[in-house]
Amino acid sequence: MVLASLLILCTGLAFAPRIDIAEATMSTDVTFYIKADGNVHPQPAPISTSDNVTYTFSAGWTYLGGNSALVVERDNIAIDGAEFTLRGKAPNSNGITLVGRTNVTLKNAVITEFSRGIWLSGSSNNTIMGSDIASNLYGVELDRSSRNAICQNNIVGSSMPGIWLHGESANNNSIVENNITSNYYGVRITESSSNFLGGNIVADNYNPGIVFTGFSDNNTIVGNNLTANAGYGLMLYESSDNLFYHNNVRDNGKTVYIGTSGYANFWNSSIEGNYWSDYAGSDSTRDGLGDVPYAADANNTDYHPLMGVFSEFSATSEHHVQIVSNSSIFGFHFT
């Protein structure tokens, strides 16, 4: 129940929220700051606070400058976008920037048309949740940042990766229950040693759904739907000891590509592996597992491929039900 235990990071929001995009109400080339002392500068600003802990957008705006629309310089705060739109109209500009920040929560934001929608650099223990991050060059970029949570967001239409984790210290981040669709790449992880990806929809991207490059090791990828990506569902280059199971990899341009031989990964838990739509094996024992392994190459084999699509439902607040079925199951209710 690894995925279920991590959902505590994202409580309070339904999966894949759809925010009605509000029109920006002002245009400016001014960068606004949430300063280390708690003040918002300069004034007047489309951001308000009554306690220097919770900050709320009071309007949307179009940023015309070449830096960042909003720079956060204070730790231990929450920022509520209140469903207003933050739009970028200049090349190489960022929507929201956090450098060296800790324990910042950003939610309910609508961020579009920036070079980076949200950029975290050298930051830890932050949460990005319940936001629409659309039509940026990079949706969310984490640079040398660790122990952050990206959950229950719609990340769509990025010209490069929807989510990009990179840098040797981009470790122990959680990417959970996001809708990551119609990007150039869905998720790209580069030189990053223990991240968790669980319960995401990674679909209709123009290249791989998830790609690992440059010695990205010891990551865990569980319960994701990698569907209808034009390229491969999964690509791995020079990456090893990653654990994949309970993922549904189906109807992609191609299924899985191991770009560098000699790097071994794990493709099943002790009991169950993944669903591969191009798996041609049978199930003579009728236990839901294929009789023969699914091999990507000599060092990457799923020894327990699933014969049906994996689903997990919350039957009660305390009980989760896991299902492998060839039928489409849209909900599960226990009485």
N, C-alpha and C positions, 0 to 999 in steps of 0.2 A: 504493500500500500504506500509506496514511496510518493506517488503523485498525490494521493489523498492527504498525506501528512504535510505536504508543502503548500496546500491551498490556503492554509492559515495566513500566508503572506498576502493573500488577495481577497480576504473576506469583505463582504458588504456590497459586492457588485456582481451582477449577472454576467455570464460568459459572453464575450464578444459584444459589448454594448454598442448600440448605434446612436450616436449623438446627432441631433439636428443642428446643422452648422449655422451659426448666427453670422450675420454680415458684420464685417469690421466697420467701426464707426469713426475711425480717425486714421490719418496717414501721417507718419513722422519718420525722420531719419535719426531720431534720438534713441540711444540705448538707455533702457531703464534698469536700475540696480535695486536689488534687495540687499542693503548694506549689512556689514557685520554687526553694526549696532542696532539693527532692526528697522531702520528708516528706509523708506522707498524714495529713491532719488533718480532724476530730478522731479520736482512737482510743478504742475499737476501731473498725476500719473494715472493710468487706467487700472491701478492695483490698490486695494485698500486693506488695512488691518486695524484691529482695535486692541490687539494684545502683543503684537510683534512675534506671534507664534503662527497664527493662521492668516494667510494672505489670500485674497479673493480677487479675481479679475472683475472689474466693474464695467468693462467695455472690451470689445475687440479692437484690434488695430492692424494696419498694414505698415510693415517696417520697410523703409526705403534706403536704409544705410547699409554699410558693408561689413559690420561687425556682428553683434548679437542683439536681437530684439530685447531679451531679458537675460541679465547675468545675476546669478544667485551667489551671494558672498556670505550667507549666514547658515549655520547648521541648526538641526533640530527644529525644523519648521515644516508646515504643510502649505502647499499652494493649490488652490482650487481654481481651475480655469473657468468654472461656471458655464461651460458650453459656449463660451465666446471664441471667435476665430482669431488666431494669430497668423498673419499671412506675410510672406516675404516677397519682395519685389526687386532685390538686388543680388547679383552673383556673389557667391562665396560668403553668404551671411548665414548665421545660425538662428534658430528660433529661441531655444532656451539653453543656456550654458551653465554647467556646474563644474568647477575646477577645484579639486581638493575639498569637496564637500562631504558631509556625513549626516545621515539621518534626515534627509529631505524627502518628503512625499509630494509627488505631483499627480494630480488626478483631474478628470473631467476637462482636459484641454483639447482644443482642436488646433492642430499645427500643420501648416501647409505651405508649399512652394519655397522652402529654404534649401540651402546646401545640406545642412544637417538639421533635421527637425529638433532633436534633442541630443546634446553632446555632453557626455560625462568624461572627465579626464582626471585620473588620480583620485577618484571619489569612491566611497564605500558606504554600504548599508543604506542606500537610497531606494525608493520605490517609485516606479512609473506605472500608473494603473488607470484603467477606465477611460482612455483617451483615444481620439481619432488622429492618426499621424499619417497624412496623405500627401502624395505627389511631391515629395522632397527628393533630393539627390540621394541622401542616406536618411532613412527614417529615424532610427535610434543608433547612435554610435557610442560604444564604451571603449575608452582608450586607457589601458593600464588601471582598470577599475574593478573592484572585487566586492563580493557579497551584496550585490544589488539585485532587486527583483523587478522584472518587467512582466506585468501580468494583466490579462483581460483588456488588452488594447486592440484596436483595429489599425494595422500597419499595412497600408496599401499604396500601390502606384509609385514606389520608389524607383528612380532611374538606376540605382545601384542596390546594395543589400537593404532589405527592410530593417534588419537588425545586424549590426556588425560588432563583434567582440574581437579585440586585438590587443596585443602587448603581453609581455611575459607575466604580468601580475593581474591580468583580466581573468581571475579565477573565482570559483564558488559563487557565480551569479546564477540566478534562477529565471528562466524564461518559461512562463506557465500560462496556459489557456489564452493565448493570443490568436487573433485571426490575421494571418500573414499572407496576403494574396496580391497577385498582379504586380509584383516587384520584379526587378531584373534577377536578383537572387532573393530567396526567402530569408535564410539566416546564413551568415558567413562567420566562421570562427577561425581566427588566425593566431597561432602561438599562445593559446589559452588553455592550464594543467588541472580541471575538476568542476565544470559548469553543468547545470541541470536543465534539460529541455523536456517539458512534459505537458501533454494535453493540448498542444497547439494544432491549429489547422494551418497547414502550409500548402497552399493550393494555387494553381493557375499562374505560377511565376514563370518568367520567360527563360530562365536557366535553372540550375539545380534548386530543389526545395531547400536542402541543407547541405552546405559544403564545409569541410574541414581542410585547412591548409597549414603548412609550416609548423609541424610538431605540436598539433593540438591533441593532447593526450588526456586520458582518464576522465573524459566527459561521460555523462549518463543521459541517454535519449530514450524516453519511455512514453508510450501512449499517445504518440503524435499521429496525425493523419497527413500523409504526404501524397497529395492527390492531384492528378492532371497538370503537373508541372511540365513545361514544354521540353526541358532538358531532362537530366536524371533526377530521380527522387532524392538520391544521396550520392555525394561525391566525397572521396577522401584522398588527400595527398599527404604523404609523410606524417601520418598520424596513427597512433597505436593505443591499445589498451582502453579504447572507448567501449562502452556497454550499450547495446541496442536491444530492446525487447518491447513487446506489446505495441509496436508501431504498425500502422497500416500503410504499406507502400504500394499504391495501385494506380494504374492507368496513367502513368507518367510517360514522357517520350521514351525514356529507358529507365531501368529500375535502379541499379546501383553500379558505381564505377569506382574502382580502386586504382588511383592514378600512379601509385608508386608501389612496386612489389616489395615484399619482405616486411611489411608493417601489419601486425596482427591485431585484430579487434575481436570483441566478444559480441555475438549476435543472438544470444538467448540467455535467460536466467537459467537456474538449475532445472526448470520445468518447461518453460514455454519461450518461444522465439517471437517472430514477427509474421505478419501476413504479407505475402508477396503475390501480386496479381498475376505474375507470369510463372508462378510455381506450377509444375506439371505433375507433381507426385500424387499418390493416392493415400488413403487412410484405411488400411485393412482392419485395424483394431478399433476404429470408430471412437477414438479418444480425442479427436479434434486436432491431432498433430500429424504431420506428414510422415510417411514411412521412411523417406530418404531425405538427407539433408539438402539445404539450399546453399550452394556455394557461389560466392562472388569471385574468389580466387583461392589459391592454395592455403592462404593464411586467414581467410575470412569466410567462415561457414556458419550458417544457422542450422544447428543440429536438431532443433525442434520447431520447424516452421508451422505456422498456424494454417489450418484449412479454411478458416473463415475470418471475417473482420472482427477485430477486438474492440469491445466497448466496455466502459465502466460507468455505472450509475450510482448515485446516492439514494439508496432505498429508504433510509432514515437518516437522522442527523448523526448516527453512530455506526451505521452499517453501509458498506459499499458492495455492489454486486458486479462481478466481472463476467462478461459474456463473449464467447466466440461463436459466430453464427454466419451462415451464408445469406441470411435474410437481413434486410435493413431494419434496424431497431432504433426508433427515434426517442423512446422514453421508457422508463421502468418505474412502476408504482407498487409499493408494498402496503397491504392492509392486514 
